[in-house]
Amino acid sequence: KLFGLDKIYLSKTITVVEGPIDSFFLENCIAMAGSDGIPNKYKTCSGICFDNEPRNNDIVSKMRKYLEEGFRTVIWPDSIKEKDINDMILAKHDVEKIIAENVYSGMNGVLKLNMWKR
C-alpha cells in the first residue's frame, strides 16, 4: 500500500508522508496511503513525515511507535501552523528545508514529541 515506490531512488533519503497528494510536493517521496506500516528495509534511508496535528492522539501514537522502532520522524516546529504539506506549500514555506531541519530519532525524538504534542 505504499504509493510512489516506482518514482523513488533508494540511494537517496526517502520522505514518507501520509497521503498520496502530499507526496507529489516533495522530492523522492512515497505515501503510506492508508497503511500503518513501513517495511524495516526503509528504516535507514527514510524519514517519516506525519501531518502537523499535535492534538491528534492517533498521530502522536504512531509517531511514538516509529521513533521507538528506530525510524527517523519529522516533528514540526511550532512556527508551522498548517496541517498538510500542500497547505504549507501554498503558504510559501520551504517544506524540504523544514523537514531536513526537524528530523528526530530515538529518545531525542521521543522527548521532542512529548514537548510537541498537546
C-alpha positions in Angstrom: 0.0 0.0 0.0 2.9 2.4 -0.5 2.2 5.0 -3.1 5.0 6.2 -5.4 7.6 3.4 -5.0 8.1 3.4 -8.7 9.4 7.0 -8.6 12.0 6.9 -5.8 15.7 6.4 -5.6 16.8 4.1 -2.8 20.3 5.7 -2.9 18.8 9.0 -1.7 16.9 9.8 1.5 13.2 9.0 1.2 10.5 11.0 2.8 7.4 9.0 3.8 4.2 11.0 4.1 0.6 10.1 4.9 -1.3 10.9 1.8 -0.5 10.5 -1.9 -1.3 14.1 -2.8 1.3 15.3 -0.3 3.9 13.0 -1.9 3.7 15.0 -5.1 5.1 18.1 -3.5 8.4 16.6 -2.2 11.4 15.1 -3.8 12.0 11.4 -3.5 8.8 10.9 -1.6 6.3 8.0 -1.0 3.0 7.9 0.8 1.7 5.3 3.2 -1.8 5.6 1.5 -3.7 4.2 4.4 -1.2 1.6 5.6 0.1 1.7 9.1 3.4 0.1 8.3 6.6 0.9 6.6 8.9 -2.1 6.0 12.0 -2.1 8.1 14.2 -2.1 4.9 13.3 1.7 4.7 14.4 2.4 8.3 17.9 3.6 7.5 17.1 5.6 4.3 13.8 7.3 5.2 12.2 10.0 7.3 8.5 9.6 8.3 6.5 12.8 8.0 3.1 12.8 9.5 0.6 15.7 9.3 1.1 18.6 11.7 -1.5 17.6 14.2 -0.1 17.7 17.8 -3.6 17.3 19.3 -4.4 14.1 17.3 -3.8 11.1 19.7 -3.6 8.7 16.8 -0.9 10.7 15.0 1.1 11.1 18.2 0.9 7.4 19.0 2.1 6.5 15.5 4.9 8.9 15.7 6.0 7.5 19.1 5.8 3.9 17.7 8.1 4.8 14.7 10.5 6.7 16.9 10.7 3.7 19.4 11.3 1.4 16.4 14.3 3.4 15.3 12.7 5.3 12.4 13.6 8.9 11.8 10.5 11.1 12.2 9.7 14.7 11.4 8.4 16.8 14.3 7.1 20.1 13.0 8.3 23.3 14.6 5.8 25.4 16.4 6.1 28.1 13.8 4.3 25.9 11.3 0.5 26.3 11.7 -0.6 24.4 8.6 -1.7 20.8 8.9 -0.8 19.4 5.5 2.2 19.7 3.3 0.1 21.0 0.4 -1.1 23.8 2.7 2.5 24.6 3.7 3.4 24.9 0.1 0.5 27.2 -0.5 1.7 29.3 2.4 5.1 29.6 0.7 7.1 27.6 3.3 10.3 25.8 2.2 8.9 22.4 3.2 12.0 20.4 2.1 14.2 22.6 4.3 11.8 22.5 7.3 11.7 18.7 7.1 15.5 18.4 6.8 16.0 20.6 9.9 13.3 18.8 12.0 14.0 15.1 11.8 14.5 13.3 15.1 15.1 9.7 16.1 15.4 7.6 19.3 15.0 9.1 22.7 15.8 12.6 21.5 12.8 12.2 19.2 10.5 10.9 22.0 11.5 13.9 24.2 10.8 16.3 21.3 7.5 14.6 20.6 6.5 15.0 24.3 7.1 18.7 24.1 5.3 19.0 20.7 2.1 17.1 21.5 -0.8 19.0 23.1 
